[in-house]
Amino acid sequence: MAWILLIIAGLLEIGWAISLKYTEGFTRLWPSVATLGAMVASIALLGLAVRTLPLGTAYAVWTGIGAVGTVLLGIVLFGEAATIARLVCVAMIVAGIVGLKLFSPA
């Protein structure tokens, strides 16, 4: 169950990172509300997940999910560069996340 909470927390991190772009520096009300809500929910679920998962593993997976998802959505939604170097770096982050999951004691 903790891994499911952690994955949802990571997805919410992607959500708040992407919605942050739409806040325009927190000058737009509803994108700002959505961003803050996703931030709070993401941290709350991370907090629940670390009750049973090792803190270092959970935090690395949470940030990894957020980083990978945000980079990929930045490419899709905002036309950011999809160079081979960037995609290789994203693949290395994914490999690290998978490795942490495989070698985690929980």
C-alpha positions as CSV (number, residue, x, y, z in Angstrom):
1,M,0.0,0.0,0.0
2,A,2.9,2.4,0.8
3,W,4.2,2.0,-2.7
4,I,0.8,2.9,-4.2
5,L,0.6,6.0,-2.0
6,L,4.1,6.9,-3.0
7,I,3.3,6.6,-6.7
8,I,0.2,8.8,-6.3
9,A,2.3,11.3,-4.4
10,G,4.8,11.4,-7.3
11,L,2.0,11.9,-9.8
12,L,0.7,14.8,-7.7
13,E,4.2,16.2,-7.7
14,I,4.1,16.2,-11.5
15,G,0.7,17.8,-11.3
16,W,1.8,20.7,-9.1
17,A,5.0,21.2,-11.1
18,I,3.1,21.5,-14.4
19,S,0.3,23.6,-12.9
20,L,3.0,25.9,-11.5
21,K,3.6,27.0,-15.0
22,Y,0.0,28.1,-15.4
23,T,0.0,30.2,-12.2
24,E,2.1,32.8,-13.9
25,G,3.9,33.6,-10.6
26,F,0.8,32.9,-8.5
27,T,-1.0,35.7,-10.1
28,R,-3.9,33.5,-11.4
29,L,-6.2,32.2,-8.7
30,W,-7.4,28.8,-9.9
31,P,-4.1,27.5,-11.2
32,S,-2.6,28.7,-7.9
33,V,-5.2,26.9,-5.8
34,A,-4.7,23.7,-7.8
35,T,-1.0,24.0,-7.5
36,L,-1.1,24.5,-3.7
37,G,-3.7,21.7,-3.3
38,A,-1.5,19.2,-5.3
39,M,1.5,20.3,-3.2
40,V,-0.2,19.6,0.1
41,A,-1.7,16.3,-1.1
42,S,1.6,15.1,-2.5
43,I,3.5,15.9,0.7
44,A,0.8,14.3,2.8
45,L,0.9,11.1,0.8
46,L,4.7,11.0,0.9
47,G,4.4,11.4,4.7
48,L,2.1,8.4,4.9
49,A,4.4,6.3,2.6
50,V,7.5,6.9,4.7
51,R,5.7,5.4,7.7
52,T,6.8,2.0,6.2
53,L,9.2,2.7,3.4
54,P,12.8,3.8,4.0
55,L,12.9,7.6,3.9
56,G,15.8,7.9,1.4
57,T,14.2,5.4,-1.0
58,A,10.8,7.0,-0.8
59,Y,12.1,10.6,-1.2
60,A,14.3,9.6,-4.2
61,V,11.4,7.7,-5.9
62,W,9.0,10.6,-5.2
63,T,11.4,13.2,-6.7
64,G,12.3,10.9,-9.5
65,I,8.7,10.3,-10.5
66,G,8.2,14.1,-10.4
67,A,11.3,14.9,-12.4
68,V,10.7,12.3,-15.1
69,G,7.0,13.2,-15.5
70,T,7.7,16.9,-15.5
71,V,10.4,16.6,-18.1
72,L,8.2,14.4,-20.4
73,L,5.2,16.7,-20.0
74,G,7.4,19.7,-20.6
75,I,8.4,18.2,-23.9
76,V,4.8,17.3,-24.8
77,L,2.9,20.4,-23.5
78,F,5.5,23.2,-23.8
79,G,7.6,22.1,-26.7
80,E,10.8,21.8,-24.6
81,A,13.8,20.1,-26.3
82,A,13.7,16.3,-26.6
83,T,17.4,15.8,-27.3
84,I,19.0,12.4,-27.1
85,A,21.1,13.6,-24.1
86,R,18.0,14.7,-22.2
87,L,16.2,11.5,-22.9
88,V,19.2,9.4,-21.8
89,C,19.3,11.4,-18.6
90,V,15.6,10.7,-18.0
91,A,16.2,7.0,-18.7
92,M,19.0,7.0,-16.0
93,I,16.5,8.5,-13.5
94,V,14.0,5.8,-14.4
95,A,16.7,3.1,-14.0
96,G,17.5,4.6,-10.5
97,I,13.9,4.5,-9.5
98,V,13.5,0.9,-10.6
99,G,16.7,0.0,-8.8
100,L,15.6,1.6,-5.5
101,K,12.3,-0.2,-5.8
102,L,14.0,-3.6,-6.5
103,F,16.5,-3.3,-3.7
104,S,14.2,-1.7,-1.1
105,P,13.6,-3.9,2.0
106,A,9.9,-2.9,2.3
